[in-house]
Amino acid sequence: MILTMLFIGVAMVASLADYHLLVSIHRPLGIAILVLVIIRYVNRRLNPPPEFIATMPAEERIVAHASEMMMYAMMFAMPLIGWAMLSAARYPIVLYGPIHLPPILPHSPMLYAVLRKTHTIVAYLFFTTFIAHFSAILFHTLILRDGLIDRMVPWRVRGPEIGN
């Protein structure tokens, strides 16, 4: 859902013809992501992930944990910034049909401009963090084959057979 949101956001900026259709998808999807991120974070606090693999250097563990926390923070902040931005512009936040979210900020064109820029910057930062995190996962899974992926997925990934 999050990658879809990033691509919809880019398409909204690039395509004036489809802007209203894309916004009508972007808004409720953003709120759905906010709800799911809250649920996911609570679940993570109640059921912490397994420890990092023993062969992973301490510096790499720090960076991996920091990128995970940054992504959680941005996944939480992005929908709130979007909601605040639309509130400051006095745009309705339509979830579905007659169901609207209330504004969370007063009308302010200056605040809207700041929040719009902030929304864009955080989106780019999130995409960059995601790509770096994903690249590290691919490196560990495909090159090092150290089983780090098993920490993240609910099924066991088969490692290289030893002794064959």
DSSP file with accessible surface (Angstrom, degrees, kcal/mol):
  #  RESIDUE AA STRUCTURE BP1 BP2  ACC     N-H-->O    O-->H-N    N-H-->O    O-->H-N    TCO  KAPPA ALPHA  PHI   PSI    X-CA   Y-CA   Z-CA
    1    1 A M     >        0   0   99      0, 0.0     4,-2.2     0, 0.0     5,-0.1   0.000 360.0 360.0 360.0 -38.1    0.0    0.0    0.0
    2    2 A I  H  >  +     0   0   45      2,-0.2     4,-2.3     1,-0.2     5,-0.2   0.913 360.0  47.5 -69.7 -43.1    2.8    2.4    0.9
    3    3 A L  H  > S+     0   0   67      1,-0.2     4,-2.4     2,-0.2     5,-0.2   0.911 110.8  53.3 -63.2 -39.0    4.7    1.9   -2.4
    4    4 A T  H  > S+     0   0   75      1,-0.2     4,-2.7     2,-0.2    -2,-0.2   0.924 107.9  51.4 -58.9 -43.4    1.4    2.4   -4.2
    5    5 A M  H  X S+     0   0   23     -4,-2.2     4,-2.7     1,-0.2    -2,-0.2   0.899 108.1  51.3 -61.6 -41.6    0.9    5.6   -2.3
    6    6 A L  H  X S+     0   0   26     -4,-2.3     4,-2.2     2,-0.2    -1,-0.2   0.931 112.9  45.0 -62.1 -43.9    4.4    6.8   -3.3
    7    7 A F  H  X S+     0   0  128     -4,-2.4     4,-2.6     2,-0.2    -2,-0.2   0.884 112.3  51.2 -69.7 -36.0    3.7    6.1   -7.0
    8    8 A I  H  X S+     0   0   19     -4,-2.7     4,-2.6    -5,-0.2    -1,-0.2   0.925 109.1  52.6 -64.1 -41.8    0.2    7.7   -6.8
    9    9 A G  H  X S+     0   0   20     -4,-2.7     4,-1.6     2,-0.2    -2,-0.2   0.924 110.9  45.9 -59.6 -43.9    1.8   10.8   -5.3
   10   10 A V  H  X S+     0   0   88     -4,-2.2     4,-2.1     1,-0.2    -1,-0.2   0.931 113.0  50.4 -64.1 -43.1    4.4   11.0   -8.1
   11   11 A A  H  X S+     0   0   35     -4,-2.6     4,-2.3     1,-0.2    -2,-0.2   0.873 105.8  56.6 -64.5 -34.9    1.6   10.5  -10.7
   12   12 A M  H  < S+     0   0   26     -4,-2.6    -1,-0.2     1,-0.2    -2,-0.2   0.901 110.5  44.1 -63.0 -39.9   -0.5   13.3   -9.1
   13   13 A V  H  < S+     0   0  113     -4,-1.6    -1,-0.2     1,-0.2    -2,-0.2   0.874 119.5  42.4 -71.0 -36.0    2.3   15.7   -9.5
   14   14 A A  H  < S+     0   0   84     -4,-2.1     2,-0.6     1,-0.2    -2,-0.2   0.719 111.5  54.3 -86.0 -21.6    3.1   14.6  -13.1
   15   15 A S     <  +     0   0   31     -4,-2.3     4,-0.2    -5,-0.2    -1,-0.2  -0.880  45.8 173.7-125.8 104.8   -0.5   14.2  -14.4
   16   16 A L  S >  S+     0   0  150     -2,-0.6     3,-0.7     1,-0.2     4,-0.4   0.822  82.5  62.8 -73.8 -27.3   -3.0   17.0  -14.3
   17   17 A A  T 3  S+     0   0   96      1,-0.2     3,-0.2     2,-0.1    -1,-0.2   0.881 114.0  31.3 -66.1 -37.4   -5.5   15.0  -16.3
   18   18 A D  T 3> S+     0   0   85     -7,-0.2     4,-2.6     1,-0.1     5,-0.2   0.285  87.8 111.1-103.2  10.5   -5.8   12.3  -13.7
   19   19 A Y  H <> S+     0   0   66     -3,-0.7     4,-2.8    -4,-0.2     5,-0.2   0.906  77.2  46.1 -55.4 -51.3   -5.2   14.4  -10.7
   20   20 A H  H  > S+     0   0  156     -4,-0.4     4,-2.0     1,-0.2    -1,-0.2   0.896 113.9  48.8 -65.3 -37.4   -8.7   14.3   -9.2
   21   21 A L  H  > S+     0   0  106      2,-0.2     4,-1.0     1,-0.2    -1,-0.2   0.940 113.4  47.2 -64.3 -45.6   -9.0   10.5   -9.7
   22   22 A L  H >X S+     0   0   25     -4,-2.6     4,-3.0     1,-0.2     3,-0.5   0.902 111.2  50.7 -65.5 -39.6   -5.6   10.0   -8.1
   23   23 A V  H 3X S+     0   0   10     -4,-2.8     4,-2.4    -5,-0.2    -1,-0.2   0.902 105.0  57.4 -64.5 -38.3   -6.4   12.3   -5.1
   24   24 A S  H 3< S+     0   0   72     -4,-2.0    -1,-0.2    -5,-0.2    -2,-0.2   0.760 115.1  37.9 -66.1 -21.9   -9.7   10.4   -4.6
   25   25 A I  H <X S+     0   0   73     -4,-1.0     4,-1.8    -3,-0.5    -2,-0.2   0.836 113.8  56.2 -88.4 -41.4   -7.6    7.2   -4.2
   26   26 A H  H  X S+     0   0   29     -4,-3.0     4,-2.2     1,-0.2    -2,-0.2   0.882 102.6  53.5 -61.7 -45.2   -4.7    8.9   -2.3
   27   27 A R  H  X S+     0   0   53     -4,-2.4     4,-1.8     2,-0.2    -1,-0.2   0.964 113.8  36.8 -62.5 -58.0   -6.7   10.4    0.6
   28   28 A P  H  > S+     0   0   36      0, 0.0     4,-2.5     0, 0.0    -1,-0.2   0.878 116.1  55.2 -66.9 -31.1   -8.6    7.3    1.9
   29   29 A L  H  X S+     0   0   36     -4,-1.8     4,-2.5     2,-0.2    -2,-0.2   0.904 105.8  53.0 -65.7 -37.7   -5.6    5.0    1.2
   30   30 A G  H  X S+     0   0    9     -4,-2.2     4,-2.2    -5,-0.2    -1,-0.2   0.916 110.1  46.8 -62.3 -41.8   -3.5    7.4    3.4
   31   31 A I  H  X S+     0   0   25     -4,-1.8     4,-2.4     2,-0.2    -2,-0.2   0.909 110.7  52.6 -68.0 -39.5   -5.9    7.1    6.2
   32   32 A A  H  X S+     0   0   38     -4,-2.5     4,-2.6     1,-0.2    -2,-0.2   0.921 109.4  49.8 -60.8 -41.8   -6.0    3.3    5.8
   33   33 A I  H  X S+     0   0   12     -4,-2.5     4,-3.0     2,-0.2     5,-0.2   0.924 107.9  53.8 -63.0 -42.1   -2.2    3.2    6.0
   34   34 A L  H  X S+     0   0   15     -4,-2.2     4,-2.1     1,-0.2    -2,-0.2   0.946 111.2  45.4 -57.8 -46.9   -2.3    5.3    9.2
   35   35 A V  H  X S+     0   0   75     -4,-2.4     4,-2.3     1,-0.2    -1,-0.2   0.937 115.0  47.2 -62.5 -46.3   -4.7    2.9   10.8
   36   36 A L  H  X S+     0   0   87     -4,-2.6     4,-3.0     1,-0.2    -1,-0.2   0.869 109.6  53.2 -66.4 -35.7   -2.6   -0.1    9.7
   37   37 A V  H  X S+     0   0   12     -4,-3.0     4,-2.8     2,-0.2     5,-0.2   0.914 109.0  49.6 -66.2 -40.0    0.7    1.4   10.8
   38   38 A I  H  X S+     0   0   77     -4,-2.1     4,-2.5    -5,-0.2     5,-0.2   0.950 113.8  45.6 -62.7 -46.7   -0.8    2.0   14.3
   39   39 A I  H  X S+     0   0  101     -4,-2.3     4,-2.6     1,-0.2    -2,-0.2   0.933 114.4  48.7 -60.8 -45.2   -2.0   -1.6   14.5
   40   40 A R  H  X S+     0   0  119     -4,-3.0     4,-2.4     1,-0.2    -2,-0.2   0.904 111.5  48.9 -63.3 -41.5    1.4   -2.9   13.1
   41   41 A Y  H  X S+     0   0   85     -4,-2.8     4,-2.2     2,-0.2    -1,-0.2   0.921 111.5  48.6 -67.0 -42.8    3.4   -0.8   15.6
   42   42 A V  H  X S+     0   0   77     -4,-2.5     4,-2.3    -5,-0.2     5,-0.2   0.934 112.2  50.1 -61.1 -43.9    1.3   -1.9   18.6
   43   43 A N  H  X S+     0   0   73     -4,-2.6     4,-2.7     1,-0.2    -2,-0.2   0.908 109.3  51.5 -60.4 -41.0    1.7   -5.5   17.4
   44   44 A R  H  < S+     0   0   29     -4,-2.4    -1,-0.2     1,-0.2    -2,-0.2   0.874 110.1  48.9 -65.2 -36.9    5.5   -5.0   17.1
   45   45 A R  H  < S+     0   0  169     -4,-2.2    -1,-0.2     1,-0.2    -2,-0.2   0.880 116.7  41.9 -68.9 -37.4    5.6   -3.7   20.6
   46   46 A L  H  < S+     0   0  128     -4,-2.3    -2,-0.2     1,-0.3    -1,-0.2   0.801 129.2  29.2 -77.8 -30.9    3.6   -6.6   22.0
   47   47 A N  S  < S-     0   0   99     -4,-2.7    -1,-0.3    -5,-0.2    -2,-0.1  -0.727  85.4-157.2-130.5  80.2    5.5   -9.2   19.8
   48   48 A P        -     0   0   96      0, 0.0    -3,-0.1     0, 0.0     3,-0.1  -0.199  24.6-106.6 -60.1 149.4    9.0   -8.0   19.2
   49   49 A P        -     0   0   37      0, 0.0     3,-0.1     0, 0.0   103,-0.1  -0.293  46.5 -83.8 -68.8 162.7   10.8   -9.3   16.2
   50   50 A P        -     0   0   78      0, 0.0     3,-0.1     0, 0.0   101,-0.0  -0.185  56.9 -87.7 -60.6 160.9   13.6  -11.9   16.7
   51   51 A E        -     0   0  160      1,-0.1     3,-0.1    -3,-0.1     2,-0.0  -0.231  51.5 -91.3 -63.3 158.5   17.1  -10.6   17.4
   52   52 A F        -     0   0   28      1,-0.1    -1,-0.1    -3,-0.1    96,-0.0  -0.327  57.6 -83.1 -64.1 157.7   19.4   -9.7   14.6
   53   53 A I    >   -     0   0   36      1,-0.1     3,-1.5    -3,-0.1    -1,-0.1  -0.282  36.2-119.7 -65.2 149.4   21.7  -12.5   13.4
   54   54 A A  T 3  S+     0   0   95      1,-0.3    -1,-0.1    -3,-0.1    -2,-0.1   0.789 109.7  58.6 -63.0 -29.3   24.8  -13.1   15.5
   55   55 A T  T 3  S+     0   0  110     91,-0.1    -1,-0.3     2,-0.1    -2,-0.1   0.555  80.3 105.3 -80.8  -5.1   27.1  -12.4   12.5
   56   56 A M  S <  S-     0   0    8     -3,-1.5     5,-0.1     1,-0.1    -4,-0.0  -0.621  77.5-117.9 -79.4 124.8   25.7   -8.9   11.9
   57   57 A P     >  -     0   0   61      0, 0.0     4,-2.0     0, 0.0     3,-0.2  -0.237  19.8-116.9 -61.3 151.5   28.2   -6.2   13.0
   58   58 A A  H  > S+     0   0   61      1,-0.2     4,-2.2     2,-0.2     5,-0.2   0.876 114.4  53.9 -57.6 -40.8   27.0   -3.9   15.8
   59   59 A E  H  > S+     0   0  139      1,-0.2     4,-2.2     2,-0.2    -1,-0.2   0.901 108.5  49.4 -62.6 -40.1   27.2   -0.8   13.5
   60   60 A E  H  > S+     0   0   63      1,-0.2     4,-2.8     2,-0.2    -1,-0.2   0.878 108.4  53.4 -68.1 -36.3   24.9   -2.5   10.9
   61   61 A R  H  X S+     0   0   73     -4,-2.0     4,-2.7     2,-0.2     5,-0.2   0.911 108.7  49.9 -62.9 -41.9   22.4   -3.4   13.6
   62   62 A I  H  X S+     0   0  120     -4,-2.2     4,-2.7     2,-0.2    -2,-0.2   0.937 113.2  45.5 -62.7 -46.2   22.2    0.2   14.7
   63   63 A V  H  X S+     0   0   98     -4,-2.2     4,-2.7     2,-0.2     5,-0.2   0.921 113.6  49.6 -64.6 -43.0   21.7    1.4   11.2
   64   64 A A  H  X S+     0   0   17     -4,-2.8     4,-2.2     2,-0.2    -2,-0.2   0.937 113.8  45.1 -62.2 -45.9   19.1   -1.4   10.5
   65   65 A H  H  X S+     0   0   90     -4,-2.7     4,-2.6     1,-0.2     5,-0.2   0.921 113.2  50.9 -64.5 -42.8   17.2   -0.5   13.7
   66   66 A A  H  X S+     0   0   45     -4,-2.7     4,-2.7    -5,-0.2    -2,-0.2   0.911 110.3  48.9 -62.2 -41.5   17.4    3.2   13.0
   67   67 A S  H  X S+     0   0   18     -4,-2.7     4,-2.4     2,-0.2    -1,-0.2   0.897 110.3  51.7 -67.8 -35.8   16.0    2.8    9.5
   68   68 A E  H  X S+     0   0   16     -4,-2.2     4,-2.3    -5,-0.2    -2,-0.2   0.946 113.0  44.4 -62.2 -46.8   13.2    0.6   10.8
   69   69 A M  H  X S+     0   0   51     -4,-2.6     4,-2.7     1,-0.2    -2,-0.2   0.889 112.0  52.8 -67.4 -37.5   12.2    3.3   13.3
   70   70 A M  H  X S+     0   0   81     -4,-2.7     4,-2.7    -5,-0.2    -1,-0.2   0.917 109.3  49.3 -62.6 -42.4   12.6    6.0   10.8
   71   71 A M  H  X S+     0   0   20     -4,-2.4     4,-2.8     2,-0.2    -2,-0.2   0.917 111.1  49.3 -65.4 -40.6   10.2    4.2    8.4
   72   72 A Y  H  X S+     0   0   25     -4,-2.3     4,-1.8     2,-0.2     5,-0.2   0.939 112.0  49.0 -60.5 -45.8    7.7    3.7   11.2
   73   73 A A  H  X S+     0   0   59     -4,-2.7     4,-2.9     1,-0.2    -2,-0.2   0.929 114.8  44.0 -60.8 -43.7    7.9    7.4   12.1
   74   74 A M  H  X S+     0   0   15     -4,-2.7     4,-3.0     2,-0.2    -1,-0.2   0.878 110.1  54.7 -71.7 -35.4    7.4    8.5    8.5
   75   75 A M  H  < S+     0   0   34     -4,-2.8    -1,-0.2    -5,-0.2    -2,-0.2   0.827 115.7  41.0 -65.2 -30.2    4.6    6.0    7.8
   76   76 A F  H  X S+     0   0   92     -4,-1.8     4,-1.1    -5,-0.2    -2,-0.2   0.889 118.6  45.3 -79.7 -42.8    2.8    7.5   10.8
   77   77 A A  H  X S+     0   0   31     -4,-2.9     4,-3.2    -5,-0.2     5,-0.3   0.877 101.0  65.7 -71.9 -39.3    3.7   11.1   10.0
   78   78 A M  H  X S+     0   0   30     -4,-3.0     4,-2.6     1,-0.2     5,-0.2   0.919 104.7  42.3 -55.1 -51.5    2.9   11.1    6.3
   79   79 A P  H  > S+     0   0   16      0, 0.0     4,-2.8     0, 0.0    -1,-0.2   0.903 116.1  50.4 -64.0 -35.7   -0.8   10.6    6.6
   80   80 A L  H  X S+     0   0   54     -4,-1.1     4,-2.8     2,-0.2    -2,-0.2   0.906 111.1  47.8 -67.4 -40.0   -1.0   13.1    9.5
   81   81 A I  H  X S+     0   0   27     -4,-3.2     4,-3.0     2,-0.2    -1,-0.2   0.923 113.2  49.0 -64.6 -42.8    0.9   15.7    7.5
   82   82 A G  H  X S+     0   0   10     -4,-2.6     4,-2.6    -5,-0.3    -2,-0.2   0.930 112.6  47.1 -61.4 -44.5   -1.4   15.1    4.5
   83   83 A W  H  X S+     0   0   45     -4,-2.8     4,-2.3     2,-0.2    21,-0.3   0.932 114.6  46.8 -62.4 -45.2   -4.5   15.3    6.7
   84   84 A A  H  X S+     0   0   11     -4,-2.8     4,-2.7     2,-0.2    -2,-0.2   0.910 111.0  52.8 -63.2 -41.6   -3.2   18.5    8.3
   85   85 A M  H  X S+     0   0   24     -4,-3.0     4,-1.5     1,-0.2    -2,-0.2   0.935 111.4  44.9 -60.3 -48.1   -2.2   19.9    4.9
   86   86 A L  H  <>S+     0   0   20     -4,-2.6     5,-2.6     1,-0.2     4,-0.4   0.872 112.2  53.0 -66.6 -34.6   -5.8   19.4    3.5
   87   87 A S  H ><5S+     0   0    3     -4,-2.3     3,-1.2     1,-0.2    -2,-0.2   0.928 107.6  50.7 -64.0 -44.1   -7.3   20.8    6.7
   88   88 A A  H 3<5S+     0   0    0     -4,-2.7    20,-2.6     1,-0.3    24,-0.3   0.808 112.7  46.8 -65.0 -27.2   -5.2   24.0    6.4
   89   89 A A  T 3<5S-     0   0   19     -4,-1.5    -1,-0.3    -5,-0.2    -2,-0.2   0.486 112.0-122.6 -89.4  -4.9   -6.4   24.3    2.8
   90   90 A R  T < 5 +     0   0  183     -3,-1.2    -3,-0.2    -4,-0.4    -2,-0.1   0.782  59.2 151.7  64.5  29.2  -10.0   23.7    3.8
   91   91 A Y      < -     0   0  108     -5,-2.6    -1,-0.2    -6,-0.2     2,-0.1  -0.721  50.1-112.8 -84.1 141.1  -10.2   20.7    1.4
   92   92 A P        -     0   0   73      0, 0.0     2,-0.9     0, 0.0    -1,-0.1  -0.467  17.6-140.3 -72.3 143.2  -12.6   18.0    2.5
   93   93 A I  E     -A  101   0A   5      8,-0.6     8,-2.4    -2,-0.1     2,-0.5  -0.832  24.6-167.8-104.7  91.6  -11.1   14.7    3.4
   94   94 A V  E     +A  100   0A  49     -2,-0.9     6,-0.2     6,-0.2     3,-0.1  -0.707  18.1 176.5 -86.0 122.8  -13.5   12.2    1.9
   95   95 A L  E    S-     0   0A  48      4,-3.1     2,-0.3    -2,-0.5    -1,-0.2   0.892  73.3 -24.3 -86.0 -53.2  -13.1    8.6    3.0
   96   96 A Y  E >  S-A   99   0A 187      3,-1.2     3,-2.6     1,-0.1    -1,-0.3  -0.836 104.6 -45.8-163.6 123.8  -16.0    7.2    1.2
   97   97 A G  T 3  S-     0   0   48      1,-0.3    -1,-0.1    -2,-0.3    -2,-0.1  -0.266 128.4  -4.3  54.2-121.6  -19.2    8.8    0.0
   98   98 A P  T 3  S+     0   0  115      0, 0.0     2,-0.7     0, 0.0    -1,-0.3   0.498 107.3 107.7 -83.5   0.1  -20.6   11.0    2.8
   99   99 A I  E <   +A   96   0A  97     -3,-2.6    -4,-3.1    -5,-0.0    -3,-1.2  -0.693  46.4 171.2 -85.9 114.8  -17.9    9.9    5.3
  100  100 A H  E     -A   94   0A  96     -2,-0.7    -6,-0.2    -6,-0.2     0, 0.0  -0.907  30.8-126.2-120.8 150.4  -15.5   12.8    5.9
  101  101 A L  E     -A   93   0A  34     -8,-2.4    -8,-0.6    -2,-0.3     3,-0.1  -0.710  33.5-112.6 -88.9 147.3  -12.7   13.3    8.4
  102  102 A P        -     0   0   85      0, 0.0   -15,-0.1     0, 0.0     2,-0.1  -0.409  37.4 -97.0 -74.8 154.7  -12.8   16.5   10.5
  103  103 A P        -     0   0   93      0, 0.0   -19,-0.1     0, 0.0   -20,-0.0  -0.433  27.9-163.8 -68.0 145.7  -10.1   19.1   10.0
  104  104 A I  S    S+     0   0   76    -21,-0.3   -20,-0.1     1,-0.1   -21,-0.0   0.460  72.9  39.2-109.0  -4.9   -7.3   18.9   12.4
  105  105 A L  S    S-     0   0   60    -22,-0.2    -1,-0.1   -21,-0.1     3,-0.1  -0.973  87.9-104.1-138.0 155.9   -5.9   22.4   11.7
  106  106 A P        -     0   0   96      0, 0.0     2,-0.2     0, 0.0   -16,-0.1  -0.332  53.1 -80.5 -74.2 161.7   -7.4   25.8   11.1
  107  107 A H        +     0   0   84    -18,-0.1   -18,-0.2   -17,-0.1   -19,-0.2  -0.409  64.2 151.1 -63.2 129.3   -7.6   27.3    7.6
  108  108 A S     >  -     0   0   35    -20,-2.6     4,-2.6    -2,-0.2     5,-0.2  -0.712  35.4-160.4-164.2 107.4   -4.2   28.9    6.7
  109  109 A P  H  > S+     0   0   88      0, 0.0     4,-2.2     0, 0.0     5,-0.1   0.878  98.3  51.4 -58.7 -35.8   -2.7   29.2    3.2
  110  110 A M  H  > S+     0   0  146      2,-0.2     4,-2.1     1,-0.2     5,-0.2   0.928 110.8  47.1 -67.7 -43.4    0.8   29.7    4.6
  111  111 A L  H  > S+     0   0   56      1,-0.2     4,-2.8     2,-0.2     5,-0.2   0.905 110.0  54.3 -64.1 -39.4    0.5   26.6    6.8
  112  112 A Y  H  X S+     0   0   41     -4,-2.6     4,-2.6   -24,-0.3    -2,-0.2   0.933 107.9  49.7 -58.2 -46.1   -0.8   24.6    3.8
  113  113 A A  H  X S+     0   0   56     -4,-2.2     4,-2.0     2,-0.2    -1,-0.2   0.915 112.8  46.4 -62.3 -43.0    2.2   25.7    1.7
  114  114 A V  H  X S+     0   0   83     -4,-2.1     4,-2.5     1,-0.2    -1,-0.2   0.930 114.5  47.1 -65.2 -44.4    4.6   24.6    4.5
  115  115 A L  H  X S+     0   0   24     -4,-2.8     4,-2.9     2,-0.2    -2,-0.2   0.865 109.0  54.5 -68.1 -34.4    2.8   21.3    5.0
  116  116 A R  H  X S+     0   0  115     -4,-2.6     4,-2.0    -5,-0.2    -1,-0.2   0.937 111.4  44.6 -64.7 -43.8    2.7   20.5    1.3
  117  117 A K  H  X S+     0   0  135     -4,-2.0     4,-2.7    -5,-0.2    -2,-0.2   0.922 113.9  50.5 -64.6 -41.5    6.5   21.0    1.0
  118  118 A T  H  X S+     0   0   51     -4,-2.5     4,-2.9     1,-0.2     5,-0.3   0.916 107.9  53.0 -62.1 -43.3    7.0   18.9    4.2
  119  119 A H  H  X S+     0   0   30     -4,-2.9     4,-2.0     1,-0.2    -1,-0.2   0.915 111.7  46.4 -58.8 -43.2    4.8   16.2    2.8
  120  120 A T  H  X S+     0   0   54     -4,-2.0     4,-2.3     2,-0.2    -2,-0.2   0.930 113.1  47.8 -66.1 -46.7    6.9   16.1   -0.4
  121  121 A I  H  X S+     0   0   94     -4,-2.7     4,-2.6     1,-0.2    -2,-0.2   0.926 112.6  48.4 -63.2 -43.9   10.2   16.1    1.5
  122  122 A V  H  X S+     0   0   24     -4,-2.9     4,-3.0     1,-0.2    -1,-0.2   0.892 109.3  54.4 -65.5 -36.2    9.1   13.3    3.9
  123  123 A A  H  X S+     0   0   23     -4,-2.0     4,-2.6    -5,-0.3    -1,-0.2   0.936 110.9  44.8 -62.4 -44.9    7.9   11.2    0.9
  124  124 A Y  H  X S+     0   0  154     -4,-2.3     4,-2.4     2,-0.2    -2,-0.2   0.913 114.2  49.5 -64.4 -42.1   11.3   11.5   -0.8
  125  125 A L  H  X S+     0   0   82     -4,-2.6     4,-2.6     2,-0.2    -2,-0.2   0.917 111.6  49.3 -63.1 -41.3   13.1   10.7    2.5
  126  126 A F  H  X S+     0   0   10     -4,-3.0     4,-3.0     2,-0.2     5,-0.2   0.936 110.8  49.2 -62.9 -46.4   10.8    7.7    3.1
  127  127 A F  H  X S+     0   0   76     -4,-2.6     4,-2.6     1,-0.2    -2,-0.2   0.925 112.6  48.3 -60.9 -42.1   11.4    6.4   -0.4
  128  128 A T  H  X S+     0   0   91     -4,-2.4     4,-2.3     2,-0.2    -1,-0.2   0.926 113.1  47.1 -64.0 -44.3   15.2    6.8    0.0
  129  129 A T  H  X S+     0   0   16     -4,-2.6     4,-2.7     2,-0.2     5,-0.2   0.919 112.3  50.6 -64.1 -42.4   15.1    5.0    3.4
  130  130 A F  H  X S+     0   0   54     -4,-3.0     4,-3.2     2,-0.2     5,-0.3   0.934 110.4  48.8 -61.2 -46.2   13.0    2.2    2.0
  131  131 A I  H  X S+     0   0   71     -4,-2.6     4,-2.6    -5,-0.2    -1,-0.2   0.919 112.9  47.8 -62.8 -41.8   15.3    1.7   -1.0
  132  132 A A  H  X S+     0   0   63     -4,-2.3     4,-2.1     2,-0.2    -1,-0.2   0.936 114.9  45.4 -64.0 -45.3   18.4    1.6    1.3
  133  133 A H  H  X S+     0   0   29     -4,-2.7     4,-2.2     2,-0.2    -2,-0.2   0.934 114.5  47.9 -63.7 -46.4   16.7   -0.8    3.7
  134  134 A F  H  X S+     0   0   94     -4,-3.2     4,-2.6     1,-0.2    -1,-0.2   0.895 110.0  52.8 -63.0 -40.5   15.4   -3.0    0.9
  135  135 A S  H  X S+     0   0   63     -4,-2.6     4,-2.5    -5,-0.3    -1,-0.2   0.906 108.4  50.3 -62.6 -40.7   18.9   -3.0   -0.8
  136  136 A A  H  X S+     0   0   45     -4,-2.1     4,-2.6     2,-0.2    -2,-0.2   0.909 110.0  50.7 -64.5 -39.5   20.4   -4.2    2.5
  137  137 A I  H  X S+     0   0   17     -4,-2.2     4,-2.5     1,-0.2     5,-0.2   0.931 111.2  48.0 -63.5 -44.9   17.9   -7.0    2.8
  138  138 A L  H  X>S+     0   0   70     -4,-2.6     4,-3.4     2,-0.2     5,-0.6   0.911 110.5  52.4 -61.5 -41.2   18.6   -8.1   -0.8
  139  139 A F  I  X>S+     0   0   98     -4,-2.5     5,-2.3     1,-0.2     4,-1.7   0.942 113.3  43.2 -59.9 -47.3   22.4   -8.0    0.0
  140  140 A H  I  <>S+     0   0    4     -4,-2.6     6,-1.4     3,-0.2     5,-1.0   0.872 120.6  42.0 -67.0 -35.9   22.0  -10.2    3.0
  141  141 A T  I  <5S+     0   0   37     -4,-2.5    -2,-0.2    -5,-0.2    -3,-0.2   0.927 127.2  25.9 -79.2 -44.7   19.5  -12.6    1.3
  142  142 A L  I  <5S+     0   0  102     -4,-3.4    -3,-0.2    -5,-0.2    -2,-0.2   0.800 133.4  26.0 -94.0 -31.6   21.2  -13.0   -2.1
  143  143 A I  I  <<S+     0   0  115     -4,-1.7    -3,-0.2    -5,-0.6    -4,-0.1   0.891 132.2  27.8 -98.6 -58.9   24.9  -12.3   -1.5
  144  144 A L  I   <S-     0   0   85     -5,-2.3    -4,-0.2     1,-0.0    -3,-0.2   0.810  79.9-159.7 -75.9 -30.1   25.7  -13.1    2.1
  145  145 A R      < +     0   0  148     -5,-1.0    -4,-0.2    -6,-0.4    -5,-0.1   0.893  37.7 146.1  49.8  48.3   22.9  -15.7    2.4
  146  146 A D        -     0   0   42     -6,-1.4   -91,-0.1    13,-0.1    -5,-0.1   0.372  66.2-110.3 -98.3   3.4   23.0  -15.3    6.2
  147  147 A G  S >  S+     0   0   28     -7,-0.4     3,-1.3    -6,-0.1     4,-0.4   0.603  73.0 136.3  82.2  11.7   19.3  -15.9    6.9
  148  148 A L  G >   +     0   0   13      1,-0.3     3,-1.9    -8,-0.2     4,-0.4   0.868  65.5  66.3 -59.5 -33.4   18.5  -12.3    8.0
  149  149 A I  G >> S+     0   0   26      1,-0.3     3,-1.7     2,-0.2     4,-1.5   0.809  86.6  69.9 -60.3 -27.7   15.3  -12.5    5.9
  150  150 A D  G <4 S+     0   0   38     -3,-1.3    -1,-0.3     1,-0.3    -2,-0.2   0.766  90.6  61.8 -62.9 -23.1   14.0  -15.1    8.3
  151  151 A R  G <4 S+     0   0   34     -3,-1.9    -1,-0.3    -4,-0.4    -2,-0.2   0.749 111.6  37.7 -70.1 -23.1   13.8  -12.3   10.9
  152  152 A M  T <4 S+     0   0   84     -3,-1.7    -2,-0.2    -4,-0.4    -1,-0.2   0.693 105.7  64.3-105.9 -25.0   11.3  -10.5    8.8
  153  153 A V  S  < S-     0   0   31     -4,-1.5     4,-0.1     2,-0.2     0, 0.0  -0.761  72.5-131.1-107.6 151.7    9.0  -13.1    7.1
  154  154 A P  S    S+     0   0  124      0, 0.0     2,-0.3     0, 0.0    -1,-0.1   0.570  91.4  60.7 -77.8  -5.6    6.6  -15.4    8.8
  155  155 A W  S    S-     0   0  163      0, 0.0     2,-0.4     0, 0.0    -2,-0.2  -0.804  93.3-103.9-115.7 160.2    7.9  -18.4    6.8
  156  156 A R        -     0   0  195     -2,-0.3     2,-0.5    -5,-0.0    -6,-0.0  -0.708  27.8-142.1 -86.3 129.2   11.4  -19.9    6.8
  157  157 A V        -     0   0   44     -2,-0.4     2,-0.4   -10,-0.1    -7,-0.1  -0.781  23.9-119.7 -89.0 129.8   13.6  -19.0    3.8
  158  158 A R        -     0   0  197     -2,-0.5     3,-0.1     1,-0.1   -11,-0.1  -0.551  28.9-153.6 -75.3 124.7   15.7  -21.9    2.8
  159  159 A G        -     0   0   43     -2,-0.4   -13,-0.1     1,-0.2    -1,-0.1  -0.202  39.3 -61.0 -85.3-179.3   19.4  -21.1    2.9
  160  160 A P        -     0   0   70      0, 0.0     2,-0.4     0, 0.0    -1,-0.2  -0.387  58.1-110.7 -65.6 140.2   22.1  -22.8    0.9
  161  161 A E        -     0   0  102     -3,-0.1     3,-0.5    -2,-0.0     2,-0.4  -0.594  31.4-145.0 -72.9 129.5   22.5  -26.5    1.4
  162  162 A I  S    S+     0   0  161     -2,-0.4    -1,-0.0     1,-0.2    -3,-0.0  -0.811  76.7  22.5 -99.5 136.1   25.7  -27.3    3.3
  163  163 A G              0   0   77     -2,-0.4    -1,-0.2     1,-0.3    -2,-0.0   0.506 360.0 360.0  92.7   3.8   27.6  -30.4    2.5
  164  164 A N              0   0  169     -3,-0.5    -1,-0.3     0, 0.0    -3,-0.0  -0.711 360.0 360.0 -95.0 360.0   26.2  -31.0   -1.0
